[in-house]
Amino acid sequence: MANKKRALGRGLSALLEQNETSDSSDLRVEGTPAGTINEIPVAYIEANPFQPRTHFEEEALAELSGSIKVHGIIQPVTVRQLAPNKFQLISGERRFRASQLAGLERIPAYVRIADDPTMLEMALVENIQRENLDAIEVAISYQRLIDECNLTQEELGDKVSKKRATVTNYLRLLKLPAEVQLGIRDKKISMGHARALLSIDDAAQQAQIYELILADGLSVRQVEQLARGTKAAAKAKPKGNRLLKHELTFIQDKHVKELKRILDSDVDVRMDDKGKGKITIPFMDDEDLSRILDLLNP
């Protein structure tokens, strides 16, 4: 036990000494006072049901576990006591999980008094401040604070030290299609890509452009241009059903260019206000016509 205590670091050891609970042989877990730091058996601690983080990288946990084996836990976890010998995490779940992997029997914990709403708020706010929490988890945490703690966006911004506009931008991510949200969580696309997709109202188009981002490695600027083209096409309202030459969206232009490349010929696209239209493919002579028809009918 002495070796473990040395691994905690002088700062934490001093705190433990100040609370007169550093010696585990004298600790009465059944009556652990709130507001103290104690070494608590890992078996007495249960996970936080309000944990906002849903994804833990196994490799990072393994690295943290290895560090804990060598140095111990530098920063105590925070718990609340539910009953004698029964505690529940408020924050520090990565450290808790890594401690379990490291085979620790006891870990330093700061004991607090908290009811469920307070605990939820504390856990969410504490986790939101972490840099490695992904954008979707942050958005979900913001939404839970609003829904379950009855906060306005402005009140939420004050609690997490963010501007209301920042809070709003995160909450809007939850309106994206599920596959796009997963892409953000797994870091397949950036927040810049996500904001560009949010400027498009149609979920099907958002999903289609998301697939283009993955397939072609589109930059944020390209997605913004694509989104502007999509919106411009949606706003175009030609009179009657006359076929007009519209400004093509990014996707349409991409398809037309590909068709031009395959046919080695110019291609003209015209559409009416209902999205119907025609493709005109010019040819030079009979031989050129045969060449194009052969390409269209392989």
N, C-alpha and C positions, 0 to 999 in steps of 0.2 A: 504493500500500500504506500510505503514511503516513496518508492520509485515513481508511482503514479502521481503523487502529490508534487514531486519535483517537476514532472512533465507539464503540470498545469501552468507554470510560469509564476513569477513573483507577484505580478499584479493580482491574479486571481487568488493565490495563496493568502495574500494579505487580506483580501476581502473575506475569505473563509475564516481567517483567524479573528477578524473583527466581529464576526457573527458567532464565534465560539462554536462552530459546527464542523470545523475542518477534520476533526478526528472521528471517523465513521464509527468507531467503537462506542462513542458516547451519544451517537445520533439516535433519537427515538423517532423513527419515521412516522409512527402512528400519530404523533402530536407535532408534526413539523409546523413551526410558526410561519405565517405569511410575512412576506417582505424580507426573507432571508435567503442566503445561498447555501445549499446543502448538497452533499453527495447522496444521490437517491438511486436505489437499485433500478437498473434498466427494466427489470421484469415488472416493476410497479407502475411503469409509465405506459399509457396508451396513446395512440396517434391522435392527432387533432382532426375531428370530423369537419371542421370548418376550413381545413387547409385549402388555400386557393390554387396551389401548384399541383398540377395533375401529371406532369412529366418530369421524371428525374433521370438524368443521363447516368447509365450504369458505370461508364468509364470514369466520370467525374466523382461518383460516389466511392468507387474503388480507390481513387487517388486520395480522397479525403480520409478514407478509412486507414490507408497506409500512413498518412501523416499523423492521425490520431494514435496509432500504435506506437509511434516514435515520440511524439510530443504531448500526447493527451489532448483534451479539449480546452482550447484557449478561452473561448467565449461560452459561458453557461447557456443551456437552453432555458426557456421560460415555461413554467407549468402552473396549473392550478390544482389544488387538492380536492378530490371529489369525495373521498372517504378514507378511513385509515388504510395506509399502504396502497392507496390508489390515486394516481395522478394523471392529468391529461395535458398534453402539449398545447401551449399557446403559440410558441414560435420556436424555430430551430429544428425543423424536421429533417433537414439534410444531415445535420450533426447527429441527430438521434439515430437515423438509419445507418450512417457511417459507423457510429459507435457499436451498433448491433453487429455490423459486418466485422468490426475489429475485435469483437468478443469481450468488450468491456462489461463488467458486472455492475458498476456504478458510474454515474456521470454527474457533474456539477449542474445544479438547476436552481434557478431563481423562482421562488414560490410566490405567486400572486393570488389575490382574491378577485374573482371575475365571474359574473353571471354570463349566461349564454350570449346575449346581445353584445355585451362589452367584450367578451372573448372573441367573438366573430370580428368585431371592429378592430380589435388589437391585432389579431392574426392577419387580417387582410391588409391593414395599413402597414404593418411591419414587413410583410412579404412584398408589397407593391414597391417598397423602396429599394429592393434588391435589383441590381443591374442585370442579373442572369434570368430574370423572370421574363418569359416571352410575351410579345404584344397581346396575344389572344388571352393569355392568363391574366394579364393586367386588365384587359377589357372586361373579362368575366368578374374579376375582383371588384372593379368599379361598379358594375351592374348589381352585384350582390350587396355592396354597401348602400346603394341607392334603394334597392328593393327591401332588404332585410333590416337595415338600420334607419330607414325612413329619412334619407338624406337627399337634399337637392344637389344638382350638379355643382352649384356654387359652394355649398357646404362641403361637398366631397373634395373640391379643389383646395379648399382651405386646409383640410385634414391631411392631404397628401402633398401639399405645397406645389400644386400645379395650377396653371391658368385654366379657366373654365373651357376655353377653346381646345386645350390639350385633352381634357377629360372627354369632351364631346367627340373629338377625332378618334379616340380609343373606343368609345361606345359604338360609334358607327361601324367599326370593324365587324361587330356581331351581326350586322345586316348583310354581310357578304355571304355567298353560297358556302356550304360546309366544306367543299373541297378547297376553296380559296383560303378559308380560315385555317385548315390543316397545313396548307402551304406556307402560311405566315408562321404558324407554330413551329414547323420543321425547318424554317429559315430558307425555304425554296424561293421566296420572293421577299422583298424588303417592304418597309412601311411606305416608302415612296411609291412603289408599285401599287400597294393597297389603296393609297389615297387617290391615285389616278383611276383605279377601277371604281372607286366610290363615286366618281363624277358621272358614271354611267348608271342610269336608272334600271335598266333591264338586267335581271339576274342571269338570263341565258347568255347575253352578250358578255357579261362579266366573266362567266365561266369559260366562254369561248376564247376570250382574250387571255385569260389566265393560262390556258393550254398553249397559246402562241408564245407566251413569255417563257414557259418551260421548254418548248420545242426549239425556239429560235434564239433564246437568250436575249430577249428584248430589254433595252435599257429603260429606265424610268421616263426619260424624255420621249422615247419611241412610244411608250404606252400612253403618255399624255397626248401625243399627236394622234394616236389611234382613237383615243377617247373623244377628242375634239371632232374628228371625222365622223365618228358614230353619232355624236349628238347633232352635228350639222345635217347629216342625212335624215335623222329623225324629224328635224324641224322643217325640212324642205317640203313644201306643199304646192306642187304645180297645179295649175287650173285644169279642170276636166281630167280626161284620161290620156292627154297627149303625151307621147313619148319624148322626154327631154334628156339631154346629156347632163346628168347630175355630177356634182363633185363626189368622187368615190370615197368610201370609207377606207381606212387603212387596210382592212381585210379584203375588201372588194378589189382594191388596187393591187394588192399582193397576188390575188388569183388571176387578174387580167394580165399582169406582167408575166406570170408563169405560163399562161396560155400563149401569149405572144412569143415567149421563148421557145415553147414546144413547137408551135406552128411556123416559126420564123416569118411571121406576117403581122401586119397591124391588125388590131382588134378594136372595134367600136362598140360601146355598151350604152344603151339607152333604156330608161325605166319610166313608168308612169307613177302617179301618186299612190298606187296600191302596191308598188314594189314589183309589178310585172314589167317585162321588157324584152328586148331582143339583143342578140349579139351579131354584129356584122363583121364578116371576115372577107376582105377583098382578095382577089387573085389576079395574076397577070395574064394568064392564058390557060388553055386546056391542060397543058402539062403541069402548071402550077396548081390548078384545081385538083388534078389527080393526086398530086403530092400531098395536098392538105387533106383530101378525103382518105388517103391511105393512113395518114397520121391519126385521124379521128376514128378510123375503123381498123385498128391493128389486127 
